[in-house]
């Protein structure tokens, strides 16, 4: 399914980094080792590498990763790319200064809880989990994201499922975003940054 979505000359979610990621990037230590989850065509991983970070970009789509490699070459940055099914991936433990999870809402509740647990385990102590996703109100907008309500976030859900982290930011808001043809228009968003004790 994801290969088919990305099988186009266009970058489905654009080539510019996610606005929220850019806004919170100053919280990342210099030259951090960062895991970019479901990084797709590489817009976020490439931008992080341009800021001097060491990026491990993981995605399940071969075609998305091919496009991400082109984007990295154009930006003259080096990234560790890996094709993997995150649901069955052997996650590194205590390895990353940050894990970036931008719109990774392909998973239902049971799998999502496991992904969050694995993401936290992969952080070093003091590491940051950076999450942006759609809230349940996004279904009314229809401007991106999954059609399944159970894949969407609420503030209470993130507080509960990420309870092992110290919350540095948790903000629900609506705004217009322009991220390629995949995310475009008024959107119901939620932003989260948490620190591993």
C-alpha positions in Angstrom: 0.0 0.0 0.0 2.7 2.5 1.0 4.8 1.7 -2.2 1.7 2.5 -4.2 1.1 5.8 -2.4 4.7 6.9 -3.0 4.9 5.7 -6.6 4.8 9.2 -8.1 7.3 11.8 -9.3 5.9 14.2 -6.7 6.9 14.1 -3.0 3.6 13.1 -1.5 4.2 15.1 1.7 6.5 17.6 0.2 10.2 18.1 0.8 10.1 20.8 3.5 10.3 19.6 7.1 7.4 19.5 9.4 6.8 22.9 11.0 6.4 21.5 14.5 9.7 19.6 14.2 11.4 22.8 13.2 9.9 24.7 16.1 11.1 22.3 18.7 14.5 21.4 17.2 16.3 23.8 19.4 15.6 21.3 22.3 17.8 18.7 20.6 21.5 18.6 21.7 24.0 19.3 19.0 24.9 16.3 16.9 22.2 14.2 18.4 21.7 10.6 17.3 18.1 10.7 16.1 15.7 7.9 15.0 13.2 9.2 12.4 10.3 6.8 12.5 8.3 6.1 9.3 10.3 8.9 7.7 8.8 8.3 4.3 10.4 10.3 1.5 12.9 11.8 4.0 11.8 15.4 4.4 12.3 15.4 8.2 15.3 13.1 8.3 17.1 15.1 5.7 16.4 18.4 7.4 17.6 17.0 10.7 20.8 15.8 9.0 21.3 19.3 7.6 21.2 20.7 11.2 24.2 18.4 12.0 22.4 15.5 13.6 23.2 11.8 13.0 19.9 10.4 11.6 18.7 6.8 11.4 15.7 7.0 9.0 13.4 3.9 9.0 10.5 3.3 6.7 8.6 0.3 5.4 8.4 1.6 1.8 11.3 0.8 -0.6 10.0 3.5 -3.0 9.8 6.1 -0.3 13.4 5.4 0.8 14.6 5.6 -2.8 13.1 9.1 -3.0 14.6 9.9 0.4 18.1 9.0 -0.8 17.7 11.3 -3.7 16.6 14.1 -1.4 19.6 13.4 0.9 22.0 13.5 -2.1 20.6 16.8 -3.3 21.1 18.2 0.3 24.6 16.7 0.5 23.9 14.9 3.8 24.6 11.4 5.0 21.8 9.4 6.6 21.5 5.8 7.7 18.5 4.6 5.8 16.8 1.3 6.7 13.8 -0.4 5.2 11.9 -2.2 8.0 8.5 -3.1 9.2 8.4 -1.2 12.5 5.9 -3.6 13.9 8.4 -6.5 13.7 11.6 -4.5 13.8 14.3 -5.3 16.3 14.5 -1.9 18.0 17.9 -0.7 19.3 17.8 -0.2 23.1 19.0 3.0 24.8 20.6 4.3 21.6 19.1 7.6 20.6 19.1 11.2 21.9 15.7 11.7 20.2 13.0 9.7 18.4 10.9 11.7 15.9 7.4 10.4 15.2 5.6 12.7 12.8 2.2 11.5 11.7 2.9 7.8 12.3 -0.8 7.0 12.6 -0.9 3.8 10.5 -1.3 1.6 13.6 -4.4 0.7 15.6 -4.4 1.0 19.4 -2.7 -2.3 20.3 0.2 -1.9 17.8 0.5 1.8 18.6 1.0 1.1 22.3 3.8 -1.4 21.3 5.4 1.2 19.0 5.4 3.8 21.7 6.8 1.4 24.2 9.6 0.4 21.8 10.3 4.0 20.9 10.8 4.9 24.6 13.0 1.9 25.1 15.2 3.0 22.2 15.9 6.4 23.9 18.9 7.0 26.0 18.1 8.4 29.5 17.3 12.1 29.0 16.3 11.4 25.4 13.4 13.2 23.8 10.3 11.8 22.0 8.9 14.2 19.5 5.4 13.5 18.3 2.9 15.3 16.1 -0.3 13.7 14.9 -3.9 14.2 14.1 -6.6 14.4 16.8 -9.9 12.6 16.5 -11.5 15.9 15.3 -9.4 15.5 12.1 -12.1 13.2 10.7 -14.4 16.2 10.1 -11.7 18.1 8.2 -10.6 15.2 5.9 -7.4 17.0 4.9 -5.1 14.1 5.7 -4.5 11.2 8.0 -6.1 7.9 8.5 -9.9 7.4 8.3 -9.9 5.2 11.4 -10.8 7.2 14.6 -8.9 4.7 16.8 -5.6 5.6 15.0 -6.0 9.3 16.0 -4.8 10.9 19.2 -6.2 12.8 22.1 -4.4 14.5 24.9 -5.5 11.9 27.4 -4.3 9.1 25.1 -0.8 10.5 24.8 -0.6 11.2 28.5 -1.6 7.6 29.2 0.4 5.7 26.6 3.5 7.9 27.1 3.2 8.0 30.9 6.8 6.8 31.4 8.1 10.2 30.0 8.2 13.6 31.6 6.0 15.8 29.5 7.7 18.9 28.2 5.0 20.0 25.8 1.5 18.8 25.0 -0.7 21.1 22.9 -3.9 20.5 20.9 -4.7 23.1 18.2 -6.2 23.5 14.8 -4.3 25.2 12.0 -3.8 25.1 8.2 -0.8 23.0 7.1 0.7 22.5 3.6 2.7 19.3 3.4 2.5 18.3 -0.2 -0.7 16.7 -1.5 -0.8 14.3 1.5 -1.5 16.9 4.3 -3.1 20.1 3.0 -5.7 22.3 4.7 -7.2 23.0 8.1 -6.1 20.3 10.4 -6.7 19.1 14.0 -3.3 18.6 15.4 -1.6 17.6 18.6 2.0 18.3 19.5 4.0 16.4 22.1 7.6 16.4 23.5 8.5 14.1 26.3 11.8 13.3 28.1 12.9 9.9 29.2 14.0 10.0 32.9 
